[in-house]
Structures are given as C-alpha cells and as structure tokens.
C-alpha cells in the first residue's frame, strides 16, 4: 500500500476527490499546487489517500528484438510476425494476402 495526497472538494452532500488534477507524493506538494494553481477556488483541501501499489519499485522492462516483415519491410514486435508457418517472416498485415498467393500457386 502506498500513501498519496489528492485534492478534495465538497460537492453537494459528499466530499469528492478532484481526480483530473492527479495525486502528489507529499502533502506539502499538494498544498503548494492549490496555492499556485487553484488559489481562486475556495473549499479545496488535501486528503491522504491509500492506494494499492501493485507495481514494484524496480520494474524491469523487457526489450524484445524487433522482427522485420520480409514482404513490407516494416519492423514489428515478434508476436505480430509469423515465422513458424512460412519460409519467411510475414507480419499480420501481409499474412492474408500472402496466404492467398501461396494457396493460388
């Protein structure tokens, strides 16, 4: 769980968070934002929020090598290129036409 700070406003009978302004890691950061950007709006305050932080601090991004379609010459993610069923690498965009030409021969 992670603690962040959001902007709150009274809306009718309920208190609502102003979601489109985002969240801040510190209460002071949220208060500074109110003073700098929203000083003409009354009834705003900062509230501590607890969110489920399911992403670990160190995210390892796996960079896959791109595969070039031999028909159109565009590089694709390996999942978008069929290299198993044909003699050459064929992307998902070229595959329907390639199948027609192979079947016609």
TORTORLUM-654460 format. One record per residue: z, x, y of N, C-alpha, C in turn. Coordinates in nm, 4 decimals. Layout:
BEGIN
+----------+----------+----------+----------+----------+----------+----------+----------+----------+
|     n.up |   n.east |  n.north |    ca.up |  ca.east | ca.north |     c.up |   c.east |  c.north |
+----------+----------+----------+----------+----------+----------+----------+----------+----------+
|        Z |        X |        Y |        Z |        X |        Y |        Z |        X |        Y |
...
+----------+----------+----------+----------+----------+----------+----------+----------+----------+
END
This chain:
BEGIN
+----------+----------+----------+----------+----------+----------+----------+----------+----------+
|     n.up |   n.east |  n.north |    ca.up |  ca.east | ca.north |     c.up |   c.east |  c.north |
+----------+----------+----------+----------+----------+----------+----------+----------+----------+
|   0.0000 |   0.0838 |  -0.1169 |   0.0000 |   0.0000 |   0.0000 |   0.0000 |   0.0892 |   0.1242 |
|  -0.0689 |   0.0421 |   0.2247 |  -0.0810 |   0.1186 |   0.3479 |  -0.0422 |   0.0296 |   0.4652 |
|   0.0223 |   0.0853 |   0.5638 |   0.0609 |   0.0108 |   0.6833 |  -0.0367 |   0.0418 |   0.7960 |
|  -0.0889 |  -0.0635 |   0.8564 |  -0.1766 |  -0.0523 |   0.9723 |  -0.1269 |  -0.1510 |   1.0772 |
|  -0.1863 |  -0.1469 |   1.1943 |  -0.1432 |  -0.2328 |   1.3036 |  -0.2627 |  -0.3087 |   1.3581 |
|  -0.2445 |  -0.4394 |   1.3753 |  -0.3509 |  -0.5243 |   1.4263 |  -0.3060 |  -0.6012 |   1.5491 |
|  -0.4026 |  -0.6591 |   1.6193 |  -0.3738 |  -0.7366 |   1.7392 |  -0.3566 |  -0.8826 |   1.7004 |
|  -0.2531 |  -0.9453 |   1.7531 |  -0.2228 |  -1.0844 |   1.7224 |  -0.2299 |  -1.1672 |   1.8504 |
|  -0.2612 |  -1.2966 |   1.8331 |  -0.2647 |  -1.3905 |   1.9449 |  -0.2201 |  -1.5265 |   1.8943 |
|  -0.1592 |  -1.6050 |   1.9805 |  -0.1166 |  -1.7404 |   1.9455 |  -0.2381 |  -1.8316 |   1.9598 |
|  -0.2756 |  -1.8991 |   1.8527 |  -0.3900 |  -1.9894 |   1.8532 |  -0.3413 |  -2.1273 |   1.8071 |
|  -0.3145 |  -2.2139 |   1.9006 |  -0.2612 |  -2.3450 |   1.8667 |  -0.1194 |  -2.3306 |   1.8168 |
|  -0.0937 |  -2.3785 |   1.6956 |   0.0389 |  -2.3704 |   1.6371 |   0.0591 |  -2.2455 |   1.5517 |
|  -0.0441 |  -2.1645 |   1.5380 |  -0.0353 |  -2.0493 |   1.4476 |  -0.0599 |  -1.9187 |   1.5217 |
|  -0.0084 |  -1.8134 |   1.4638 |  -0.0390 |  -1.6784 |   1.5103 |  -0.1559 |  -1.6267 |   1.4280 |
|  -0.2573 |  -1.5723 |   1.4935 |  -0.3746 |  -1.5236 |   1.4222 |  -0.4046 |  -1.3801 |   1.4629 |
|  -0.4565 |  -1.3062 |   1.3661 |  -0.4985 |  -1.1695 |   1.3942 |  -0.6388 |  -1.1722 |   1.4520 |
|  -0.6634 |  -1.0863 |   1.5473 |  -0.7971 |  -1.0723 |   1.6051 |  -0.8701 |  -0.9697 |   1.5187 |
|  -0.9374 |  -1.0157 |   1.4146 |  -0.9987 |  -0.9282 |   1.3133 |  -1.1120 |  -0.8440 |   1.3681 |
|  -1.1902 |  -0.8985 |   1.4598 |  -1.3083 |  -0.8251 |   1.5051 |  -1.2770 |  -0.7040 |   1.5928 |
|  -1.1509 |  -0.6839 |   1.6287 |  -1.1111 |  -0.5648 |   1.7053 |  -1.0660 |  -0.4518 |   1.6144 |
|  -1.0500 |  -0.4787 |   1.4854 |  -1.0138 |  -0.3750 |   1.3904 |  -0.8645 |  -0.3551 |   1.3770 |
|  -0.8264 |  -0.2452 |   1.3175 |  -0.6861 |  -0.2087 |   1.2971 |  -0.6659 |  -0.0634 |   1.3388 |
|  -0.5399 |  -0.0286 |   1.3625 |  -0.5042 |   0.1063 |   1.4055 |  -0.4022 |   0.1640 |   1.3100 |
|  -0.4005 |   0.2948 |   1.2988 |  -0.3049 |   0.3610 |   1.2104 |  -0.1667 |   0.3706 |   1.2729 |
|  -0.1591 |   0.3639 |   1.4058 |  -0.0289 |   0.3719 |   1.4735 |  -0.0114 |   0.2529 |   1.5664 |
|   0.1132 |   0.2152 |   1.5851 |   0.1439 |   0.1054 |   1.6761 |   0.1080 |   0.1440 |   1.8195 |
|   0.1342 |   0.2699 |   1.8551 |   0.1013 |   0.3160 |   1.9900 |  -0.0490 |   0.3101 |   2.0166 |
|  -0.1285 |   0.3412 |   1.9157 |  -0.2737 |   0.3345 |   1.9315 |  -0.3204 |   0.1929 |   1.9614 |
|  -0.2629 |   0.0948 |   1.8917 |  -0.2984 |  -0.0451 |   1.9156 |  -0.2532 |  -0.0902 |   2.0538 |
|  -0.1340 |  -0.0483 |   2.0950 |  -0.0838 |  -0.0848 |   2.2280 |  -0.1690 |  -0.0213 |   2.3377 |
|  -0.2102 |   0.1023 |   2.3167 |  -0.2971 |   0.1691 |   2.4143 |  -0.4293 |   0.0950 |   2.4281 |
|  -0.4813 |   0.0432 |   2.3171 |  -0.6062 |  -0.0320 |   2.3200 |  -0.5899 |  -0.1599 |   2.4026 |
|  -0.4782 |  -0.2297 |   2.3821 |  -0.4531 |  -0.3515 |   2.4601 |  -0.4498 |  -0.3188 |   2.6085 |
|  -0.3792 |  -0.2127 |   2.6440 |  -0.3675 |  -0.1751 |   2.7854 |  -0.5009 |  -0.1320 |   2.8448 |
|  -0.5822 |  -0.0636 |   2.7673 |  -0.7086 |  -0.0114 |   2.8197 |  -0.8212 |  -0.1149 |   2.8183 |
|  -0.8327 |  -0.1919 |   2.7117 |  -0.9491 |  -0.2777 |   2.6931 |  -0.9227 |  -0.4265 |   2.7128 |
|  -0.7982 |  -0.4693 |   2.6962 |  -0.7708 |  -0.6131 |   2.6978 |  -0.6554 |  -0.6493 |   2.7913 |
|  -0.6386 |  -0.5730 |   2.8968 |  -0.5242 |  -0.5934 |   2.9858 |  -0.5306 |  -0.7259 |   3.0608 |
|  -0.6473 |  -0.7875 |   3.0726 |  -0.6608 |  -0.9145 |   3.1438 |  -0.6344 |  -1.0356 |   3.0540 |
|  -0.6090 |  -1.0125 |   2.9273 |  -0.5824 |  -1.1216 |   2.8330 |  -0.4329 |  -1.1249 |   2.8055 |
|  -0.3726 |  -1.2391 |   2.8267 |  -0.2285 |  -1.2500 |   2.8028 |  -0.2030 |  -1.3061 |   2.6632 |
|  -0.0820 |  -1.2861 |   2.6156 |  -0.0429 |  -1.3411 |   2.4861 |  -0.0811 |  -1.2563 |   2.3672 |
|  -0.1172 |  -1.1306 |   2.3875 |  -0.1510 |  -1.0398 |   2.2773 |  -0.0301 |  -0.9552 |   2.2419 |
|  -0.0133 |  -0.9263 |   2.1155 |   0.0890 |  -0.8323 |   2.0731 |   0.0425 |  -0.7607 |   1.9476 |
|   0.1117 |  -0.6551 |   1.9123 |   0.0779 |  -0.5720 |   1.7970 |   0.1705 |  -0.6095 |   1.6821 |
|   0.1113 |  -0.6225 |   1.5637 |   0.1903 |  -0.6552 |   1.4448 |   0.1576 |  -0.5558 |   1.3338 |
|   0.2609 |  -0.5157 |   1.2631 |   0.2418 |  -0.4270 |   1.1477 |   0.1880 |  -0.5089 |   1.0310 |
|   0.0851 |  -0.4566 |   0.9657 |   0.0233 |  -0.5227 |   0.8516 |   0.0281 |  -0.4292 |   0.7318 |
|   0.0497 |  -0.4853 |   0.6160 |   0.0464 |  -0.4073 |   0.4921 |  -0.0800 |  -0.4451 |   0.4169 |
|  -0.1612 |  -0.3462 |   0.3869 |  -0.2872 |  -0.3710 |   0.3172 |  -0.2897 |  -0.2930 |   0.1871 |
|  -0.3634 |  -0.3448 |   0.0924 |  -0.3807 |  -0.2779 |  -0.0357 |  -0.4872 |  -0.1711 |  -0.0173 |
|  -0.4467 |  -0.0482 |  -0.0204 |  -0.5386 |   0.0641 |  -0.0026 |  -0.5817 |   0.1132 |  -0.1401 |
|  -0.6861 |   0.0522 |  -0.1923 |  -0.7286 |   0.0843 |  -0.3284 |  -0.8115 |   0.2118 |  -0.3375 |
|  -0.8546 |   0.2658 |  -0.2245 |  -0.9340 |   0.3885 |  -0.2266 |  -0.8394 |   0.5071 |  -0.2109 |
|  -0.8407 |   0.5999 |  -0.3049 |  -0.7522 |   0.7159 |  -0.2926 |  -0.7904 |   0.8014 |  -0.1726 |
|  -0.6966 |   0.8835 |  -0.1304 |  -0.7195 |   0.9682 |  -0.0129 |  -0.8408 |   1.0592 |  -0.0303 |
|  -0.8562 |   1.1154 |  -0.1493 |  -0.9688 |   1.2055 |  -0.1729 |  -1.0732 |   1.1332 |  -0.2564 |
|  -1.1775 |   1.0879 |  -0.1916 |  -1.2879 |   1.0222 |  -0.2607 |  -1.3952 |   1.1271 |  -0.2838 |
|  -1.4346 |   1.1399 |  -0.4079 |  -1.5400 |   1.2351 |  -0.4392 |  -1.6718 |   1.1600 |  -0.4481 |
|  -1.7639 |   1.1969 |  -0.3614 |  -1.8941 |   1.1331 |  -0.3601 |  -1.9855 |   1.2097 |  -0.4548 |
|  -2.0383 |   1.1371 |  -0.5509 |  -2.1293 |   1.1986 |  -0.6465 |  -2.2709 |   1.1913 |  -0.5904 |
|  -2.3279 |   1.3048 |  -0.5678 |  -2.4641 |   1.3081 |  -0.5158 |  -2.5597 |   1.3276 |  -0.6332 |
|  -2.6413 |   1.2265 |  -0.6570 |  -2.7381 |   1.2347 |  -0.7644 |  -2.8676 |   1.2945 |  -0.7102 |
|  -2.9358 |   1.3689 |  -0.7943 |  -3.0653 |   1.4214 |  -0.7551 |  -3.1644 |   1.3060 |  -0.7496 |
|  -3.2452 |   1.3060 |  -0.6476 |  -3.3460 |   1.2018 |  -0.6320 |  -3.4627 |   1.2312 |  -0.7265 |
|  -3.5295 |   1.1246 |  -0.7688 |  -3.6441 |   1.1367 |  -0.8581 |  -3.7666 |   1.0849 |  -0.7842 |
|  -3.8747 |   1.1614 |  -0.7885 |  -3.9979 |   1.1224 |  -0.7208 |  -4.0869 |   1.0436 |  -0.8149 |
|  -4.1297 |   0.9262 |  -0.7678 |  -4.2255 |   0.8461 |  -0.8448 |  -4.3590 |   0.9194 |  -0.8419 |
|  -4.4174 |   0.9392 |  -0.9577 |  -4.5428 |   1.0140 |  -0.9655 |  -4.6627 |   0.9327 |  -0.9189 |
|  -4.6449 |   0.8017 |  -0.9023 |  -4.7563 |   0.7186 |  -0.8562 |  -4.7611 |   0.7062 |  -0.7045 |
|  -4.6461 |   0.6762 |  -0.6415 |  -4.6463 |   0.6567 |  -0.4959 |  -4.5919 |   0.7770 |  -0.4197 |
|  -4.5234 |   0.8694 |  -0.4883 |  -4.4732 |   0.9898 |  -0.4246 |  -4.3452 |   0.9730 |  -0.3456 |
|  -4.2801 |   0.8573 |  -0.3580 |  -4.1557 |   0.8322 |  -0.2848 |  -4.0380 |   0.8705 |  -0.3734 |
|  -3.9353 |   0.9309 |  -0.3110 |  -3.8147 |   0.9687 |  -0.3848 |  -3.7213 |   0.8492 |  -0.3965 |
|  -3.6652 |   0.8302 |  -0.5153 |  -3.5754 |   0.7190 |  -0.5425 |  -3.4489 |   0.7681 |  -0.6100 |
|  -3.3482 |   0.6838 |  -0.6068 |  -3.2281 |   0.7027 |  -0.6856 |  -3.2713 |   0.7001 |  -0.8325 |
|  -3.2143 |   0.7823 |  -0.9198 |  -3.2566 |   0.7857 |  -1.0600 |  -3.2528 |   0.6500 |  -1.1303 |
|  -3.1641 |   0.5595 |  -1.0883 |  -3.1562 |   0.4280 |  -1.1510 |  -3.2784 |   0.3430 |  -1.1200 |
|  -3.3537 |   0.3772 |  -1.0155 |  -3.4697 |   0.2979 |  -0.9749 |  -3.6022 |   0.3527 |  -1.0261 |
|  -3.5952 |   0.4530 |  -1.1126 |  -3.7171 |   0.5136 |  -1.1671 |  -3.7091 |   0.5119 |  -1.3192 |
|  -3.8155 |   0.4606 |  -1.3805 |  -3.8217 |   0.4535 |  -1.5265 |  -3.8872 |   0.5813 |  -1.5781 |
|  -3.8065 |   0.6646 |  -1.6422 |  -3.8600 |   0.7875 |  -1.7010 |  -3.8579 |   0.7814 |  -1.8528 |
|  -3.7972 |   0.6778 |  -1.9084 |  -3.7817 |   0.6689 |  -2.0535 |  -3.9008 |   0.6034 |  -2.1228 |
|  -3.9627 |   0.5044 |  -2.0607 |  -4.0666 |   0.4257 |  -2.1278 |  -4.2082 |   0.4769 |  -2.1062 |
|  -4.2278 |   0.5683 |  -2.0139 |  -4.3625 |   0.6146 |  -1.9801 |  -4.3676 |   0.7666 |  -1.9818 |
|  -4.4905 |   0.8187 |  -1.9824 |  -4.5097 |   0.9638 |  -1.9811 |  -4.4790 |   1.0245 |  -1.8451 |
|  -4.4779 |   0.9425 |  -1.7424 |  -4.4494 |   0.9910 |  -1.6077 |  -4.3413 |   0.9046 |  -1.5429 |
|  -4.2830 |   0.9540 |  -1.4357 |  -4.1778 |   0.8803 |  -1.3645 |  -4.2423 |   0.7699 |  -1.2823 |
|  -4.2006 |   0.6433 |  -1.3093 |  -4.2583 |   0.5275 |  -1.2413 |  -4.1451 |   0.4473 |  -1.1776 |
|  -4.1543 |   0.4254 |  -1.0459 |  -4.0489 |   0.3523 |  -0.9751 |  -4.0596 |   0.2025 |  -1.0024 |
|  -3.9549 |   0.1308 |  -0.9658 |  -3.9529 |  -0.0134 |  -0.9903 |  -4.0583 |  -0.0874 |  -0.9091 |
|  -4.1030 |  -0.0293 |  -0.7992 |  -4.2070 |  -0.0936 |  -0.7187 |  -4.3457 |  -0.0763 |  -0.7802 |
|  -4.3704 |   0.0354 |  -0.8429 |  -4.5008 |   0.0631 |  -0.9036 |  -4.5106 |   0.0141 |  -1.0483 |
|  -4.3975 |  -0.0116 |  -1.1113 |  -4.3955 |  -0.0429 |  -1.2542 |  -4.4791 |  -0.1653 |  -1.2930 |
|  -4.4749 |  -0.2783 |  -1.2215 |  -4.5563 |  -0.3932 |  -1.2638 |  -4.7055 |  -0.3620 |  -1.2694 |
|  -4.7566 |  -0.2946 |  -1.1677 |  -4.8984 |  -0.2604 |  -1.1669 |  -4.9299 |  -0.1557 |  -1.2738 |
|  -4.8397 |  -0.0612 |  -1.2922 |  -4.8591 |   0.0424 |  -1.3944 |  -4.8655 |  -0.0207 |  -1.5335 |
|  -4.7787 |  -0.1187 |  -1.5612 |  -4.7793 |  -0.1877 |  -1.6905 |  -4.9117 |  -0.2596 |  -1.7131 |
|  -4.9634 |  -0.3245 |  -1.6068 |  -5.0915 |  -0.3948 |  -1.6207 |  -5.2029 |  -0.2970 |  -1.6549 |
|  -5.2063 |  -0.1831 |  -1.5889 |  -5.3117 |  -0.0847 |  -1.6141 |  -5.2995 |  -0.0252 |  -1.7517 |
|  -5.1782 |  -0.0007 |  -1.7994 |  -5.1578 |   0.0565 |  -1.9326 |  -5.1985 |  -0.0457 |  -2.0389 |
|  -5.1629 |  -0.1712 |  -2.0188 |  -5.1971 |  -0.2750 |  -2.1151 |  -5.3462 |  -0.3063 |  -2.1150 |
|  -5.4157 |  -0.2865 |  -2.0031 |  -5.5584 |  -0.3145 |  -1.9941 |  -5.6416 |  -0.2100 |  -2.0671 |
|  -5.5864 |  -0.0911 |  -2.0820 |  -5.6625 |   0.0181 |  -2.1443 |  -5.6707 |   0.0047 |  -2.2919 |
+----------+----------+----------+----------+----------+----------+----------+----------+----------+
END
